[in-house]
Amino acid sequence: MLKNLQSLPRTVWLIGLISFVNDAASEMLYPLMPLYLATVLMAGPKTLGLIEGIAEASSSIFKLVSGVIVDRTKKTKPWIVIGYFLAGIGRPLIAFANSWTWVLCIRFTDRIGKGLRSSPRDALLAESVAPNHRGLTFGLHRSMDNAGAVFGPLIAAFLLSLHIPLRDIFFWAIVPGIIAVGLALFLKEPPREQVVVQSFSWSLEGLPPQFKRYILVAGIFALANSSDMFLLLRARELGVPQEQIPLLWAAVSLITTVFGTPLSALSDQFSRKNLILIAWFAFAFFYVAMSFAGITIWMLCGLFAIYGLFKAATEGVEKALVADLAPPGMAGTAFGWFNLITGLMLLPASLIFGWLYESFNPQYAFLFSGSCAALAFLLLAFWVFHIIEEDRVTI
């Protein structure tokens, strides 16, 4: 694997570095958002679910738009630069918010930036390497991204230990945001063959049946995958001290960083489907276990370690599978549709989870997510991949 890592092109490493810096800024603030909303702006789980659901769903729409445009214009760099710019200027503005509605507007701007850059960035990564290195490439990218997610919460925990106000911590996120935009300006477009692409259709015209089945089931799984902020809120309720919440999230990101690349590279040699199935089963187990009261701190740490391994086994592998199923010249559109379906489902996922969490109790919310994940697991195992294998045998 080390030899293959060294052979990866400069573009892959540069995109990974950009993601590291950007995620350090994002994850420095992410664990603090539930605390900020609850203690400063006096907003509850329903409001948190509304903010995160609208923000992520809006982001998914722009992921499709930018992906389709990339396939038509064959230009990825402008959208990547604009996306990181919007996120870089949006996040620090939370320091000036005096109500949760302003936080919603700012998160909306931040997620638009993510929407504009994600599909072009994923398409650029897919086009920069050979198909048999896609798992390694996307795994490396996600590992570097999660390395930033380790660094960011550690900075947040250090600043909290110095008794720096939450508002001031949000403001300082502008520094890594500027660095990320500067690095994005050095990206270069790869040489591309001229491929005739069919006109875009909302019916997913031109995309294979296997891909359509896959994103449908991925959408069902996304319904289970509500905002991670609820996990941090649950950890706080189960007794984790406020100053240790960022450290807990940093530990999850560290696990994802360490195992993301080797697990994704493993999918290049063996089966992407089996890796995803194992990870989805672990996710369902994690959410069901989180529904129980009386979890000790050590049990909670073990469960969050499982969650970190789930992220490591899926973040790169799922995208590599999208690239495998995408027809030539339609990588941007395929990533756009994948991001749209999975992103749109985050709105009902977070709204339902927040409603169950606040109106009833956390147990119902976590059991709902665990049930959706189990359904997606079964469909993936006995419908999507089963049909794909039959298609291959027929061919």
Secondary structure as GFF3:
##gff-version 3
##sequence-region A 1 395
A	DSSP	alpha_helix	2	7	.	.	.	ID=ss1
A	DSSP	alpha_helix	10	29	.	.	.	ID=ss2
A	DSSP	three_ten_helix	30	32	.	.	.	ID=ss3
A	DSSP	alpha_helix	33	39	.	.	.	ID=ss4
A	DSSP	alpha_helix	45	73	.	.	.	ID=ss5
A	DSSP	alpha_helix	77	90	.	.	.	ID=ss6
A	DSSP	three_ten_helix	91	96	.	.	.	ID=ss7
A	DSSP	alpha_helix	100	128	.	.	.	ID=ss8
A	DSSP	three_ten_helix	131	133	.	.	.	ID=ss9
A	DSSP	alpha_helix	134	161	.	.	.	ID=ss10
A	DSSP	alpha_helix	166	171	.	.	.	ID=ss11
A	DSSP	alpha_helix	174	184	.	.	.	ID=ss12
A	DSSP	alpha_helix	209	224	.	.	.	ID=ss13
A	DSSP	alpha_helix	229	237	.	.	.	ID=ss14
A	DSSP	three_ten_helix	242	244	.	.	.	ID=ss15
A	DSSP	alpha_helix	245	269	.	.	.	ID=ss16
A	DSSP	alpha_helix	272	290	.	.	.	ID=ss17
A	DSSP	alpha_helix	297	325	.	.	.	ID=ss18
A	DSSP	alpha_helix	331	344	.	.	.	ID=ss19
A	DSSP	alpha_helix	346	359	.	.	.	ID=ss20
A	DSSP	alpha_helix	362	379	.	.	.	ID=ss21
A	DSSP	pi_helix	380	384	.	.	.	ID=ss22
A	DSSP	alpha_helix	385	394	.	.	.	ID=ss23
###
